[in-house]
Amino acid sequence: MKTPKRQEPAKVVLQARDVSWDWSGLPLRWIPGEPFASHLINVMHLLLPEGERWFVKVFSEALPLIKDDQLREEVIGFIGQEGMHASAHQGVQDYFSAHDLDTSTYVHEIEHVFGRLLDDRGLSGRRAEEWLIERLALVAGIEHLTAFLGNWVLNSPALDAAGADARMLDLLRWHGAEEVEHRAVAYDVYMHLDGRYSRRVRTYLVAVGYLGWLWIRGVRALMKADPGLGKKDKPRWRDLFRTKRRGTTPGYWDLISMSWRYLRPGYHPSHEGSTSQAVAYLATSPAALAAEQHGEA
């Protein structure tokens, strides 16, 4: 029997949800028997706090340039959601640090990238505006990656079947749902302020190439620092084939086809994932429901 097609809402109001989790007893390898898959995903807890705070800073700088009122409201919602994403992943990073998973060297490098290399550089006038648009284009490319990952985790029952920690799955799916929910905002801002295809392609290749390198280094750092793993437990390229077959991570072809979609001239983020699916998960997420109840109290 054919699955009925979801009815997509025309627009959703983006709102920050004041979510929280108690990480007591969380295994560092929260997918049982899968140190590689666990730590491949755990890289997000190291990359995202500083990265999401940088998103907030860049889009706050862009607000005065946005002349479309509806887009401006979406950006304000986007800023609120990204701030909460940074806080949520920071909580996991802090938990890891408190449980003998020392990744401080790697985290300091991430802080340098977003806090120094990609800051406003003290520019003014037209040069400042051009550098801001360049960074907005980088974010648009990164948001394509996060929307892809959000859509993937919302549609990955293999994680449940593998016995993954329910709290971690909720964090990932709450975050993933909001990434799908606001997936078009960064792209629409870039198109509103510049929109050049050549810049979109160039910044995407730079962003995804550099993030890919950082991700590989992050997996290595996590597996090396994990006190429950030995010297022989190192990430290998073939691990991604194995975990893809099991359904606990995306695979190489997923990443290639994701990039191909973004690089097509007719690309728009609305085709990456389902808003109705994202909204449906947010309506049932334990953390999101708790935040809503707390707000009503």
JOJO-V88389 format. One record per backbone hydrogen bond with DSSP energy under -0.5 kcal/mol. CO is the residue of the C=O (numbers start at 0). NH is the residue of the N-H. E is the energy in kcal/mol with one decimal. If there is no record, write none. Layout:
CO;NH;E
CO;NH;E
//
This chain:
5;7;-0.8
11;13;-0.6
15;17;-0.5
16;18;-2.3
20;22;-0.7
22;25;-2.5
27;29;-0.9
29;31;-0.7
29;164;-1.7
30;33;-2.3
33;37;-2.5
34;38;-2.3
35;39;-2.6
36;40;-1.8
37;41;-2.1
38;42;-1.1
40;43;-1.7
41;44;-1.4
41;45;-0.6
42;45;-1.4
42;46;-2.5
43;47;-2.7
46;50;-1.8
47;51;-3.7
48;52;-1.6
49;53;-1.8
50;54;-2.0
51;55;-2.1
52;56;-2.0
53;57;-2.8
54;58;-2.7
55;59;-1.9
56;60;-1.9
57;61;-1.4
58;62;-1.2
61;64;-2.0
61;65;-0.7
62;65;-1.4
64;66;-0.6
66;68;-0.6
67;71;-2.3
68;72;-2.1
69;73;-2.1
70;74;-2.3
71;75;-2.0
72;76;-2.0
73;77;-2.6
74;78;-2.8
75;79;-1.9
76;80;-2.3
77;81;-2.7
78;82;-2.0
79;83;-1.5
80;84;-2.0
81;85;-2.1
82;86;-1.7
83;87;-2.6
84;88;-2.4
85;89;-1.9
86;90;-1.6
87;91;-1.0
88;92;-2.4
89;93;-2.8
90;94;-1.8
91;95;-2.8
92;96;-2.3
93;97;-2.0
94;98;-0.7
95;98;-1.3
95;100;-2.0
96;99;-0.8
99;101;-0.8
100;102;-0.8
102;106;-2.6
103;107;-2.5
104;108;-1.5
105;109;-2.0
106;110;-2.4
107;111;-1.9
108;112;-2.2
109;113;-2.3
110;114;-2.6
111;115;-1.9
111;116;-1.9
112;117;-1.4
115;118;-0.9
119;122;-1.6
123;126;-0.8
123;127;-0.9
124;128;-1.8
125;129;-2.5
126;130;-2.1
127;131;-2.1
128;132;-2.4
129;133;-2.2
130;134;-2.0
131;135;-2.3
132;136;-2.3
133;137;-1.8
134;138;-2.3
135;139;-2.3
136;140;-1.8
137;141;-2.4
138;142;-3.1
139;143;-1.1
140;144;-1.4
141;145;-2.4
142;146;-2.2
143;147;-2.2
144;148;-2.5
145;149;-2.6
146;150;-2.6
147;151;-2.4
148;152;-2.7
149;153;-1.7
150;154;-0.7
151;154;-1.0
152;155;-1.0
155;158;-1.5
155;159;-0.6
156;160;-2.4
157;161;-1.8
158;163;-2.1
159;162;-1.6
164;168;-2.2
165;169;-2.1
166;170;-2.4
167;171;-2.7
168;172;-2.7
169;173;-3.1
170;174;-2.7
171;175;-2.9
172;176;-2.7
173;177;-2.0
174;178;-2.2
175;179;-2.2
176;180;-2.7
177;181;-2.3
179;182;-1.2
181;184;-1.4
181;185;-0.5
183;187;-2.9
184;188;-2.3
185;189;-2.2
186;190;-2.6
187;191;-2.0
188;192;-2.0
189;193;-2.5
189;194;-0.8
195;199;-2.0
196;200;-2.5
197;201;-2.4
198;202;-2.7
199;203;-1.6
200;204;-2.3
201;205;-2.1
202;206;-2.9
203;207;-2.9
204;208;-1.8
205;209;-2.4
206;210;-2.6
207;211;-2.4
208;212;-1.7
209;213;-2.5
210;214;-2.7
211;215;-2.2
212;216;-2.1
213;217;-2.2
214;218;-2.4
215;219;-2.0
216;220;-2.4
217;221;-2.6
218;222;-2.5
219;223;-2.1
220;224;-2.1
221;225;-1.7
225;228;-1.8
229;232;-1.3
231;233;-1.7
235;238;-1.5
235;239;-0.5
236;239;-1.2
236;240;-0.5
237;241;-1.9
238;242;-2.8
239;243;-1.7
240;244;-2.0
241;245;-1.7
242;246;-1.2
242;247;-2.0
242;248;-0.9
250;254;-1.7
251;255;-2.1
252;256;-2.9
253;257;-2.1
254;258;-1.8
255;259;-2.3
256;260;-2.0
257;261;-1.6
258;262;-2.0
259;263;-0.8
260;263;-0.8
263;266;-1.8
267;270;-1.7
268;271;-2.4
270;272;-1.0
273;277;-2.1
274;278;-2.9
275;279;-2.2
276;280;-2.2
277;281;-2.4
278;282;-1.4
280;283;-1.8
280;284;-1.9
284;288;-2.9
285;289;-2.2
286;290;-2.2
287;291;-2.1
288;292;-2.5
289;293;-2.4
290;294;-2.1
291;295;-1.5
292;296;-1.1
//
